[in-house]
Structure formats: C-alpha cells, structure tokens
C-alpha cells in the first residue's frame, strides 16, 4: 500500500472556493475525494504525491476546516502511524487553538490507536496546515491512498 501525505491552505471568495483552493494548493483539487476511515495496510509506504488523473476517484482521510472569521487561526492536522501488520491515521482540526497542541493531540490519538491494537509503530508522520484567516480561509491535511488507476501516466 502506498500513501501520500499532503496539506494546503488558501483563501477564496466563498467557503466552497476557499476549500477548493486549499485542495488545489495540496495537489488534490482536480480529483474526486472519497473519505475513508483510518486504517492502513501492512508496511504502508509513504511516497510523494504523483500527478493524479483529473476526475479520478481518490480514497483519502481528510482533515479540513474553513472559516469566514477574519483573524481566526485555523489548523488541520493528520497523523499516520505505520506498523508491520497495519497502520492507523487520525485527523483533528482547531479554530483559535495552538497548532502545536493540535499536533500533540494527533500524535497521542494515533499512538493510542496503535497501542490498543498491540502494534508497534515503525514510522510516524504528522502533517499540518495552519493559517490566520484574512476574509474566508480554508486549511486541509490529507492521507491520499495511491494506486495505479488514479496516477497520470
């Protein structure tokens, strides 16, 4: 199993446009995202995001928050822990919260999930995106599941 971990942030004239712009900033704006739960296969491999086929149906775990409150700090965090037999992904978001606290929360949650399953963590990666809203802003972080069907050749 291959995964890419991405994040993005941007502003837009509407909440939907801000969210779409954040997806584009992360490199996943031209595909159809299918939200899935938080499990990874054995020894998942983290790769750079390849060029995806426009319109492809792409599985992902998505953390996102959008705000239209000028001056509000928004943050999206995703954490992936990989073990020999399986891996787990968690997502969290915050409005007006310290990004470091949200990163620590994500690490705690994914470590707990792995511990509860008695799986030793071989690798962990945490990705976050944070911004202070000017007018209407959006941030996203995502684990994208990569397969040959969705990659542009």
C-alpha positions as CSV (number, residue, x, y, z in Angstrom):
1,X,0.0,0.0,0.0
2,X,1.3,3.4,-0.9
3,X,0.1,6.7,0.6
4,X,1.0,10.3,0.1
5,X,0.5,12.9,2.8
6,X,-0.3,16.4,1.7
7,X,-1.5,19.7,3.1
8,X,-2.7,23.0,1.7
9,X,-4.2,26.3,2.6
10,X,-5.8,29.3,0.8
11,X,-8.4,32.0,0.7
12,X,-11.4,32.4,-1.6
13,X,-14.5,34.5,-2.2
14,X,-16.8,31.8,-0.6
15,X,-16.2,29.0,1.8
16,X,-16.5,26.4,-1.0
17,X,-14.0,28.3,-3.1
18,X,-11.6,28.6,-0.2
19,X,-11.8,24.9,0.4
20,X,-11.4,24.1,-3.3
21,X,-8.3,26.4,-3.4
22,X,-6.8,24.7,-0.4
23,X,-7.3,21.3,-2.1
24,X,-5.6,22.6,-5.2
25,X,-2.7,24.0,-3.1
26,X,-2.3,20.5,-1.7
27,X,-2.3,18.9,-5.2
28,X,-5.6,17.2,-4.9
29,X,-8.0,19.8,-6.3
30,X,-8.7,18.1,-9.6
31,X,-9.9,14.7,-8.3
32,X,-13.0,13.3,-6.6
33,X,-12.1,12.6,-3.0
34,X,-13.7,9.6,-1.2
35,X,-13.4,9.9,2.5
36,X,-12.4,6.6,4.2
37,X,-11.8,5.6,7.7
38,X,-8.4,5.4,9.3
39,X,-6.7,2.1,8.6
40,X,-3.5,1.4,6.6
41,X,-2.3,-1.9,5.3
42,X,0.9,-3.7,6.5
43,X,4.1,-1.7,6.0
44,X,2.5,1.2,4.1
45,X,4.9,3.1,2.1
46,X,4.9,6.9,2.2
47,X,5.6,8.4,-1.3
48,X,5.5,11.8,-2.9
49,X,2.1,12.7,-4.4
50,X,2.3,11.7,-8.1
51,X,0.3,13.6,-10.7
52,X,-3.2,12.3,-10.4
53,X,-5.6,11.8,-13.3
54,X,-8.1,14.6,-13.5
55,X,-11.5,13.4,-12.2
56,X,-10.1,10.2,-10.7
57,X,-11.9,8.7,-7.7
58,X,-9.3,9.0,-4.9
59,X,-9.6,7.5,-1.4
60,X,-8.3,9.7,1.4
61,X,-8.5,10.5,5.1
62,X,-9.2,14.3,5.1
63,X,-8.8,16.8,7.9
64,X,-10.2,20.2,6.9
65,X,-11.6,23.4,8.5
66,X,-12.9,26.6,6.8
67,X,-13.6,29.9,8.4
68,X,-15.0,33.3,7.5
69,X,-13.9,35.0,10.7
70,X,-11.1,37.4,9.9
71,X,-8.2,37.0,12.3
72,X,-9.2,33.5,13.3
73,X,-6.3,30.9,13.4
74,X,-7.4,27.6,11.8
75,X,-5.4,24.4,11.7
76,X,-5.9,20.9,10.1
77,X,-3.7,18.0,11.3
78,X,-3.3,14.5,10.1
79,X,-1.1,11.8,11.7
80,X,-0.2,8.4,10.3
81,X,1.5,5.6,12.2
82,X,2.8,2.6,10.3
83,X,3.4,-0.8,11.8
84,X,4.5,-4.1,10.4
85,X,0.9,-5.5,10.3
86,X,-1.2,-2.4,9.9
87,X,-1.3,1.3,10.4
88,X,-3.6,4.0,11.7
89,X,-4.5,7.5,10.6
90,X,-6.1,10.3,12.7
91,X,-7.2,13.7,11.9
92,X,-8.0,16.7,14.0
93,X,-8.8,20.4,13.5
94,X,-8.9,23.5,15.5
95,X,-10.2,27.1,15.4
96,X,-8.3,29.5,17.6
97,X,-6.2,26.7,19.0
98,X,-2.4,26.5,19.2
99,X,-1.2,24.4,16.2
100,X,1.4,22.6,18.4
101,X,-1.3,21.5,20.8
102,X,-3.3,20.0,17.9
103,X,-0.2,18.2,16.6
104,X,0.4,16.8,20.1
105,X,-3.3,15.7,20.2
106,X,-3.0,13.9,16.8
107,X,0.2,12.1,17.9
108,X,-1.5,11.0,21.2
109,X,-4.5,9.7,19.4
110,X,-2.6,7.7,16.7
111,X,-0.2,6.3,19.3
112,X,-3.2,5.2,21.4
113,X,-4.9,3.5,18.4
114,X,-1.8,1.6,17.6
115,X,-1.2,0.6,21.3
116,X,-4.8,-0.5,21.6
117,X,-4.2,-2.9,18.7
118,X,-0.8,-4.0,20.1
119,X,1.0,-2.8,17.0
120,X,4.5,-1.4,17.4
121,X,5.0,1.9,15.5
122,X,7.8,1.6,12.9
123,X,7.2,5.1,11.4
124,X,5.1,8.1,12.1
125,X,4.4,11.2,10.1
126,X,2.4,14.2,11.1
127,X,1.3,16.8,8.6
128,X,-0.4,20.1,9.4
129,X,-1.6,23.2,7.7
130,X,-2.4,26.4,9.6
131,X,-3.3,30.0,8.7
132,X,-4.8,33.2,10.0
133,X,-7.9,34.0,8.1
134,X,-8.0,37.3,6.1
135,X,-11.5,37.0,4.8
136,X,-12.5,33.4,4.1
137,X,-9.8,30.8,4.5
138,X,-9.5,27.0,4.5
139,X,-6.8,24.5,5.5
140,X,-6.6,20.8,4.7
141,X,-4.3,17.9,5.5
142,X,-4.8,14.5,4.0
143,X,-3.5,11.0,3.6
144,X,-4.1,10.0,0.0
145,X,-4.2,6.3,-1.0
146,X,-2.2,5.8,-4.2
147,X,-2.9,3.1,-6.8
148,X,-2.1,2.8,-10.5
149,X,-5.7,3.6,-11.5
150,X,-5.5,7.2,-10.3
151,X,-2.0,8.1,-11.4
152,X,-1.4,10.0,-14.6
153,X,0.9,8.1,-16.9
